[in-house]
Amino acid sequence: MPDGVPGRSNRVRRILRGPRPEAVPALVGRACAVVGLLDIAAGVFPRFRHSRMHALAEVLPGSFGPFAAALSLSVGVLLLLLAHGLKRRKRRAWRAAVVLLPAGAAAEFVYRHSVVGVVISLALLAPLLIHRREFAALPDPRSRWRALANFVLMSAGSLGLGMVVVTAHGHRMVGNPSVADRLTHVVYGLFGFEGPVGYQGNTSWTVAFSLGALGWLTAVTTIYLALRPEHPAARLTEEDESRLRALLARHGGRDSLGHFALRRDKAVVFSPSGKAAVTYRVVSGVMLASGDPIGDVEAWPGAIERFMDEARSHSWTPAVMGCSETGGEVWTRETGLDALELGDEAVVDVADFSLAGRAMRNVRQMVKRIERAGYETRVRRIRDLGQTELERIRRAAEDWRGTDTERGFSMALGRIGDPADGDCLIATAHKQDDEPGEYGDLKAVLHFVPWGEDGASLDLMRRDRSADPGMNELLIVAALQAAPKFGITRVSLNFAMFRSALARGEKIGAGPVLRAWRGLLVFLSRWFQIESLYKFNAKFQPRWEPRFVVYRASADLPRIGFAAMQAEGFVDLALPLPRFLRRRTAAERSCAHSVTERDVRAA
């Protein structure tokens, strides 16, 4: 047999065998997106249907009969909405596609007697039915806000697409209507009424049906999202929290981020033995864990396997933010995921800390200057504070927050003064020679969570904006100096993203690539305080512990980064009520104050 024939026959067999089952959802999702775009083009642009693409456009599902334009738009938009769900293997998207494609095929045959149109619809339907087991992903967490977001986005999209529809038939317009008239015509058309723009012949019916279809889709999808059963995001239950606290009592000294697993807006999966756990939150389809698994290292693989099973069952993208080097090794070994260094955590060993020496000169001078200005500090356990003072600190911490959006996820507890958090450490700054204000003489607050029995991890920093600069330095020094009497030997400070790149890039001999990377980070620091956090941490001469992000594929990194920014509060896609209209329960008033100040921990 000639050389190359076996290879050619293998390729033929692979083609005849079709795509691998696991690749079908992505292929079908892309096919639906392409068909949807072509359907929209066929419905919007009259010349598109009379061009060389006419033969293809005429047989696409939905572009048939006297209502071709409106049906093309409807089916095109619906297929675009379904495409992402099909790529993510969502069961409900599969059900909708299985109903939509045969309906389009049947209508194509009835109205146009087109066998080709039926074949195209069934060609997309066949892999959906053959590989139906690949579409088994469960729904994502959702709330009623999704309906409002859909209404806003669909309305904006319908207005824009409607303007294109009206303008695309400009050669048939009566007169030369203004932009305002065209926009008015679109708005009227979305509600099913005739607008001020007139057309020659039957074009007015085409435009009216197209606009009406857009308005109908906006209304139907919004009503569906508003009335469907709510599937809220998982929350940490009292039983889960109790089990996590037991694990932290035995193994909490391993990871400085361990106590942040007790955030009550996280969910948790436990290993089969119950000796380890992974906490997470789902954001925009990303299953985002933070820090190392909690518990016995020997049981970590079981918890990680449960985490990955949960991600597969919902078709979520798995990711871990801020795990240690040991954690990254276990994650990559057990799952086949990759790890990338994200930054460094600043850890100060209390026994080695001193204000003496040239390296600490700036901090020493700042602390002395503030102390001479009349400030004093107090460092206590939360359980040692009276209820009145604790409530005053809570209110001050909330009002001193830099933004309306609460920030923090991987390195923030999300509350102050909960009865279960009595071991947390709080440092406060007071100025005695001023007239007592709304919060008495309180000027700044630092809150630390336990890190095992002999450590503390910085949670948040808040200060009165009218106080003298240097409050954070003053309180960190006070906490480090008071640490021995609380049995604390190590303190974890802020997390510095890309710290090694910033440090190496400013040294003599750094190459052009490293200098360019550092320059980009410095530029981004205008918004994300990357460089300022590094320089703030470096003041206290810490040792640097690397932290990593664990991810499945490089293509997932932008999505993971965006989800992390949402989780940390840098990006808010929700539509919250104005602050003065929000209702808060007594429990929320007592403990729902998470990290928000960006001179705390960057994520």
Phi, psi and omega in degrees: 000134183298153178298141177095339181294316178302318179297321179294319180294325177295320178296321178298316180297321178296320179296315180294326181289337179088179182291158175297143183307319182292343179268349185298314182304317180295319180294315180294321178299317178294319180298318179295322179295318179296313179298320179298317179296319178293322177297318178296316179299320179294327180277333185270313189258112182298325181290334179300323183283344181252009179268191178293342176280359184303317183299321179286315183297326184290337183257002178290147180304126175104341183260075183216161172067188183291344180256034188304313184297312181295318180291324177298315178298314183299307183293321179299313179296316180297318179294323176296320178295327181279336189302314182294319178297322177294319178297329179269010173066027183288133183295320182290326175295321177298315180298317180296318180294321180296328177280318186291316184295313176296325178298317177295320179295317180296315179295323178300317182288320183291315186273330185240352182053039184260114177288327181297318179298320178296318181298318180296317179297315181290331177296325174282328182287325185303307180295333176297318181283319183295321184251038183299333180291342178285344182255075184234011183292137180280166183293157174278160170301143182208166179213179181293339179299335181298324179295317179294318178297319178298318180298316181295312183291317180293323178295316179296317178296320179294321177297314180295314180293325178296320177297323177295318179299312182297317183287328182297337179258029184299329181291348179256000182290149173269114183080200181229079183296150180284171178298322179296320178295320180294319178295319177298320179298320178296312181299315178299316183297324178298332178265003176089017180249156178281134181262188185281351183271129178252153180229158176276146175066216183271006183298326180300324178291321179299313180295318182298315180294323180295313179295319178299322179295320178296316178297321179296316179297318178300315181293313185295314181295324178292317179297320180298314181292329181285326186263347182290154181301137181285138178234079189292160177295147180295151177231157179286119179278168179297322178294317178299316181297320179297317180293321178294320179297323178295320177294319180293327179297328181267326188231014186292341181284353184285322186229130181293342180266001186303317184293337179289349174295345181275006171304136186272003173257019174251155171255170185217145169236137180254154174292160179305327180279346183078008183268358178210160182207155174234126176260152186201168169222144178262122181227118178052043177080006178253126177271099194257110173265165180219141180069190179277159171303152179269139173112197183293129181302325180296335181263357180304315182304323179295318178292321179295321178297319177297320178300312182293324176298318179295319178297317180294320184295333179255358185058042175272153176274116182283142178201151178230129179252129169075030177279159180282177179296319177296316178299317179298321178297318180291317180300312182292324180292320186277336188242344185079008177285169178254161179231145180224133180294128185259328183169199182225145176262134180270119181239126180253125173276118188301321183296333182265355185278135177203148176276355181284157176101158183295324183297332183259014186300313183297316179295317181299315181294321180294317181296316180297319181297317181291322178295323177291337179283359175104013180268145172225160185238154174224134179237121184216164169281151179302322183292346181268359180271144173287158184296323180295314179294321180297319179294323178294321179293320178300311182296321179295317181298324179288315183289334179274358180299141185287336183224164175288335182273125175294131180246150177124144178203296185282334184227044179211138181277326177090012179196160175229131170082019175295140181304332180281350183252038183297336181280352178296148183255140179229132177245131182233148176247138183228148175239112191278337187269008176261160172293133180302131179263204182300327182248032182070223179262013181290131183236338181199155183221136167238138181235129179241143175256157181294146172234085188068207182272340187234021181223166176218146182234127184295130182257301181214159174228125176227146178211155173292127183295342179273353181286162180295148176298149178102008180300319182294317178299317180301314184286325177296316178298318179298318180294318179294322180288329180273349186304317183304323182289345175260005180076021183263127181248349181211143182227126176268124180261212185292160176260128182252112178291138175053036183299317183295323179294320178294319182291315182288326184292339181264000180276157176296136178093359178295138182287170182296324180294315180294321178294321179294319179296317178296320178299321178295318179295321178296321178296315179293339181294345176298333182248328188246004174054042180290307183290321183295323178293320178299313182293324178296314180298318186296339180302329188262013176050056182277172164265147187256126178250119183293147176234149189231156168253133180252131187214164184274314182212154181301327180295340180277345187300316177300319180294318179295318179299318179293319178297320179295321178295323175295313182297322181281349177096006177285330179236125181241107180267356178282170179239078186287158174289157173305151188301321184287348179262354184285142175256138181230138179282168179298323180295320179293321180295332185273335187216359186268068178229094183266175179299135174220332184294128185277002167266026175258266182233125174274149183247000000 
